Amino acid sequence: MSNAIKDLAAGTAGGIAQVLVGQPFDIVKVRMQTSAKGTYSGMLHCAGGILKNEGPLAFYKGTLTPLLGIGVCVSIQFGVLEYAKRIFTAQNLARGEGGEEGKMLSVRQLVIAGAAAGLANGVVSGPVEHIRIRLQTQSNTNPIYKGPFNAMKKIASEHGIAGLFKGQGVTFLREATGYGVYFLAYEKLVQREMTQKGIRRDQINPMNSVLYGATAGYALWAVIYPIDMIKSRMQTDGFTPSTGQKYASARDCVRKVWRTEGIGAFTRGLGPTLIRSPFANGATFLGFEMASRLLYS
């Protein structure tokens, strides 16, 4: 089995863990991001409303799409990240940098590797998250879409393939910016422990992988949350003026939200995100690291 296949498989394990842990928090975040101002007084009000009106299974509404899609997305993230790390490691060895094995990558190298991983991921995550958000925000009593595949079919038939990639520009911005910071934070924490203790990566305590993943998740959301809110607004907006389109572009969305709802709108739904983040991202890195150890042993 090639290194690339091993990295993709380990990334898939991390992605599945992320979805199963993080999905209930994510639906609360999306509902709060896309609702009108004043709809919910807070995270608990939103979660309570979902539980009361739609039942406990509603917290996993639209899960099939991210379970398949985010498994692929995280697989791509780690596959591209590890490939870029191997390239930079070879460059470091040729220059006599990065420690004995060249694996201690610089901040610049890690940001570039992370941004590349994010952009590659964005090709899949854009339409996957678009479909998930449509399913999460549709009416429970009179749904437009019967499920993820029905949603993809309807959107593609009515608005073309471009309709599936609605909000793609802001998705790429979010992914490149966020994952550059995300993987930088995680890898630097891993490097720090390896250097201080003189150990190999596979000797790091698994609970530290969870802790470092949680920290990386907070770094990610600190940078991208307002961008993510705009992406959610774009991906729940109408496709045309006749179907209720409010925003002509991402820039128009920023301008209108700022003018009508104020700066607070850009952080609405941050509570469930910050609660979800350590669990989901800790699970992601734990899944990846454990699968990697098994596959590379």
C-alpha positions as CSV (number, residue, x, y, z in Angstrom):
1,M,0.0,0.0,0.0
2,S,1.5,3.4,-1.0
3,N,1.9,6.2,1.4
4,A,-0.7,8.3,-0.4
5,I,-3.3,5.5,0.0
6,K,-2.4,5.1,3.7
7,D,-2.8,8.9,4.3
8,L,-6.2,9.0,2.5
9,A,-7.4,6.0,4.5
10,A,-6.3,7.5,7.8
11,G,-7.9,10.8,6.8
12,T,-11.2,9.0,6.1
13,A,-11.1,7.6,9.6
14,G,-10.6,11.1,11.0
15,G,-13.5,12.5,8.9
16,I,-16.0,9.8,10.0
17,A,-15.0,10.5,13.7
18,Q,-15.5,14.2,13.1
19,V,-19.0,13.9,11.7
20,L,-20.3,11.5,14.3
21,V,-19.1,13.7,17.1
22,G,-19.8,17.1,15.6
23,Q,-23.0,16.9,13.6
24,P,-25.5,17.8,16.4
25,F,-23.5,20.9,17.2
26,D,-23.3,21.8,13.6
27,I,-27.0,21.9,12.9
28,V,-27.5,24.3,15.8
29,K,-24.8,26.5,14.4
30,V,-26.3,26.6,11.0
31,R,-29.8,27.3,12.2
32,M,-28.5,30.2,14.3
33,Q,-26.3,31.5,11.4
34,T,-29.1,31.5,8.9
35,S,-32.1,32.5,11.0
36,A,-33.5,36.1,11.2
37,K,-32.3,38.2,14.0
38,G,-34.2,37.5,17.2
39,T,-35.4,34.0,16.2
40,Y,-33.3,32.4,18.9
41,S,-32.2,33.9,22.2
42,G,-29.2,31.6,22.3
43,M,-27.8,28.2,21.7
44,L,-29.9,26.3,24.2
45,H,-33.1,28.0,22.9
46,C,-32.2,26.9,19.4
47,A,-31.3,23.3,20.5
48,G,-34.4,23.1,22.6
49,G,-36.6,24.2,19.8
50,I,-35.2,21.6,17.5
51,L,-35.6,18.8,20.1
52,K,-39.2,19.9,20.9
53,N,-40.5,20.5,17.3
54,E,-38.5,17.9,15.3
55,G,-37.3,15.3,17.7
56,P,-33.8,14.0,18.7
57,L,-33.1,12.5,15.2
58,A,-33.3,16.1,13.8
59,F,-29.8,16.7,15.2
60,Y,-28.5,14.2,12.6
61,K,-30.6,15.6,9.8
62,G,-28.6,15.6,6.6
63,T,-25.9,13.4,8.2
64,L,-25.5,11.1,5.2
65,T,-24.1,13.8,3.1
66,P,-21.3,14.9,5.5
67,L,-20.7,11.3,6.5
68,L,-19.9,10.4,2.9
69,G,-18.7,13.8,1.8
70,I,-16.7,14.9,4.9
71,G,-15.1,11.5,5.0
72,V,-13.8,12.2,1.5
73,C,-13.0,15.9,2.4
74,V,-10.9,15.0,5.5
75,S,-9.3,12.2,3.5
76,I,-8.3,14.8,0.8
77,Q,-7.1,17.3,3.5
78,F,-4.7,14.8,5.1
79,G,-3.7,13.2,1.8
80,V,-2.6,16.6,0.3
81,L,-1.1,17.8,3.6
82,E,1.1,14.7,4.0
83,Y,2.1,14.8,0.3
84,A,3.1,18.5,0.7
85,K,5.0,17.7,3.9
86,R,7.0,15.0,2.1
87,I,7.9,17.5,-0.6
88,F,9.1,20.0,2.0
89,T,10.9,17.3,4.0
90,A,12.9,16.4,0.9
91,Q,13.7,20.0,0.2
92,N,14.8,20.4,3.9
93,L,17.1,17.4,3.6
94,A,18.7,18.7,0.5
95,R,19.4,22.0,2.2
96,G,20.4,20.5,5.6
97,E,17.4,22.1,7.3
98,G,14.5,20.8,9.5
99,G,16.5,18.5,11.8
100,E,18.2,15.2,11.1
101,E,15.3,13.9,9.0
102,G,14.2,17.2,7.6
103,K,10.7,16.7,9.1
104,M,10.7,19.8,11.3
105,L,8.9,22.1,8.8
106,S,8.9,25.9,9.1
107,V,5.9,28.0,9.7
108,R,5.8,29.1,6.0
109,Q,6.0,25.4,4.9
110,L,3.2,24.3,7.2
111,V,0.9,27.2,6.2
112,I,1.5,26.5,2.5
113,A,0.8,22.8,3.0
114,G,-2.3,23.5,5.0
115,A,-3.7,26.0,2.5
116,A,-3.1,23.6,-0.3
117,A,-5.0,20.9,1.7
118,G,-7.8,23.4,2.2
119,L,-8.1,24.4,-1.4
120,A,-8.1,20.7,-2.6
121,N,-10.7,20.0,0.1
122,G,-12.8,22.9,-1.0
123,V,-13.6,21.4,-4.3
124,V,-15.6,18.7,-2.5
125,S,-16.6,20.5,0.7
126,G,-18.3,23.3,-1.2
127,P,-21.2,21.3,-2.7
128,V,-21.2,18.8,0.2
129,E,-21.8,21.6,2.7
130,H,-24.2,23.3,0.4
131,I,-26.5,20.2,0.3
132,R,-26.1,19.6,4.0
133,I,-27.1,23.2,4.8
134,R,-30.1,23.1,2.5
135,L,-31.3,19.9,4.3
136,Q,-30.6,21.3,7.8
137,T,-32.6,24.5,7.2
138,Q,-35.6,23.3,5.2
139,S,-39.0,23.0,6.8
140,N,-39.6,19.8,8.7
141,T,-43.3,19.7,7.9
142,N,-43.1,20.7,4.2
143,P,-39.6,19.8,3.0
144,I,-38.4,20.7,-0.4
145,Y,-35.9,17.9,-0.6
146,K,-36.4,14.2,0.3
147,G,-32.7,13.7,1.0
148,P,-29.2,14.5,-0.2
149,F,-29.4,12.8,-3.5
150,N,-32.8,14.2,-4.2
151,A,-31.5,17.7,-3.3
152,M,-28.5,17.3,-5.7
153,K,-30.8,16.1,-8.5
154,K,-33.3,18.9,-8.1
155,I,-30.6,21.7,-7.8
156,A,-28.6,20.4,-10.7
157,S,-31.7,20.0,-12.9
158,E,-33.1,23.5,-12.1
159,H,-29.8,25.5,-11.8
160,G,-27.2,23.4,-13.5
161,I,-23.9,22.1,-12.0
162,A,-23.0,25.6,-11.0
163,G,-26.0,25.6,-8.6
164,L,-24.4,22.8,-6.6
165,F,-21.3,25.0,-6.2
166,K,-23.2,28.0,-4.9
167,G,-21.0,30.0,-2.5
168,Q,-17.8,28.3,-3.9
169,G,-15.7,31.4,-3.9
170,V,-16.1,32.2,-0.2
171,T,-15.7,28.4,0.5
172,F,-12.2,28.5,-1.1
173,L,-11.3,31.6,0.9
174,R,-12.5,29.9,4.1
175,E,-10.7,26.6,3.4
176,A,-7.3,28.1,2.4
177,T,-7.2,30.6,5.3
178,G,-8.6,28.2,7.9
179,Y,-6.6,25.1,7.1
180,G,-3.3,27.0,6.8
181,V,-3.8,28.1,10.4
182,Y,-5.3,24.7,11.5
183,F,-2.5,22.5,10.4
184,L,0.1,25.0,11.5
185,A,-1.2,25.0,15.0
186,Y,-1.4,21.2,15.2
187,E,1.9,20.4,13.6
188,K,3.8,22.9,15.7
189,L,2.4,21.5,18.9
190,V,3.4,18.0,17.8
191,Q,6.9,19.2,16.8
192,R,7.2,20.9,20.2
193,E,6.5,17.7,22.1
194,M,8.7,15.6,19.9
195,T,11.6,18.0,20.4
196,Q,11.2,18.5,24.2
197,K,10.8,14.7,24.9
198,G,13.1,13.4,22.1
199,I,10.3,11.0,20.9
200,R,8.9,9.9,17.6
201,R,5.5,11.0,16.4
202,D,4.0,7.6,17.0
203,Q,5.1,7.8,20.6
204,I,3.0,10.8,21.4
205,N,0.2,10.1,23.9
206,P,-3.1,9.7,22.0
207,M,-4.8,12.1,24.5
208,N,-2.3,14.8,23.5
209,S,-3.4,14.3,19.9
210,V,-6.9,15.1,21.1
211,L,-5.7,18.1,23.0
212,Y,-3.6,19.4,20.1
213,G,-6.5,18.8,17.7
214,A,-8.9,20.8,20.0
215,T,-6.4,23.7,20.1
216,A,-6.0,23.6,16.3
217,G,-9.8,23.7,16.0
218,Y,-10.1,26.9,18.1
219,A,-7.3,28.5,16.0
220,L,-9.3,27.6,12.9
221,W,-12.6,29.1,14.0
222,A,-10.9,32.2,15.4
223,V,-9.8,33.0,11.9
224,I,-12.7,31.8,9.7
225,Y,-16.0,32.2,11.6
226,P,-17.2,35.4,10.0
227,I,-16.3,33.9,6.6
228,D,-18.2,30.7,7.5
229,M,-21.3,32.8,8.4
230,I,-21.2,34.5,4.9
231,K,-20.8,31.1,3.3
232,S,-23.9,29.7,5.2
233,R,-25.9,32.8,4.1
234,M,-24.9,32.4,0.5
235,Q,-25.7,28.7,0.5
236,T,-29.2,29.1,1.9
237,D,-30.0,32.1,-0.3
238,G,-32.3,31.8,-3.3
239,F,-30.8,30.9,-6.6
240,T,-32.5,33.7,-8.5
241,P,-34.5,36.8,-7.6
242,S,-37.7,34.9,-8.4
243,T,-36.8,32.2,-5.8
244,G,-35.9,34.8,-3.1
245,Q,-32.3,35.6,-3.8
246,K,-31.1,38.3,-1.4
247,Y,-27.4,38.5,-2.2
248,A,-25.8,39.2,-5.5
249,S,-22.4,38.1,-4.3
250,A,-20.4,37.4,-1.1
251,R,-19.4,41.1,-0.9
252,D,-23.0,42.1,-1.3
253,C,-23.9,39.6,1.5
254,V,-21.3,41.2,3.9
255,R,-22.5,44.7,3.1
256,K,-26.2,43.9,3.6
257,V,-25.7,41.8,6.8
258,W,-23.5,44.5,8.3
259,R,-26.1,47.2,7.5
260,T,-29.2,45.4,8.6
261,E,-28.0,43.2,11.5
262,G,-24.8,44.7,12.7
263,I,-21.5,43.2,13.6
264,G,-23.1,40.7,16.0
265,A,-24.5,38.8,13.0
266,F,-21.0,37.7,12.0
267,T,-20.5,35.8,15.3
268,R,-24.1,34.4,15.7
269,G,-24.0,30.7,16.3
270,L,-20.4,30.9,17.7
271,G,-21.4,29.3,21.0
272,P,-22.2,25.8,19.6
273,T,-19.2,26.0,17.3
274,L,-16.9,26.6,20.3
275,I,-18.5,23.8,22.2
276,R,-18.3,21.4,19.2
277,S,-14.8,22.3,18.1
278,P,-12.7,20.5,20.7
279,F,-14.7,17.3,20.5
280,A,-14.9,17.2,16.7
281,N,-11.4,18.3,16.0
282,G,-9.9,16.2,18.8
283,A,-11.7,13.2,17.4
284,T,-10.5,14.0,13.9
285,F,-6.8,14.0,14.8
286,L,-7.2,11.1,17.1
287,G,-8.8,9.1,14.3
288,F,-6.1,10.1,11.8
289,E,-3.1,9.5,14.1
290,M,-4.4,6.1,15.4
291,A,-5.2,4.9,11.8
292,S,-1.8,6.2,10.6
293,R,0.0,4.2,13.4
294,L,-1.9,1.1,12.4
295,L,-1.3,1.5,8.6
296,Y,2.4,2.5,8.9
297,S,3.2,-0.2,11.5
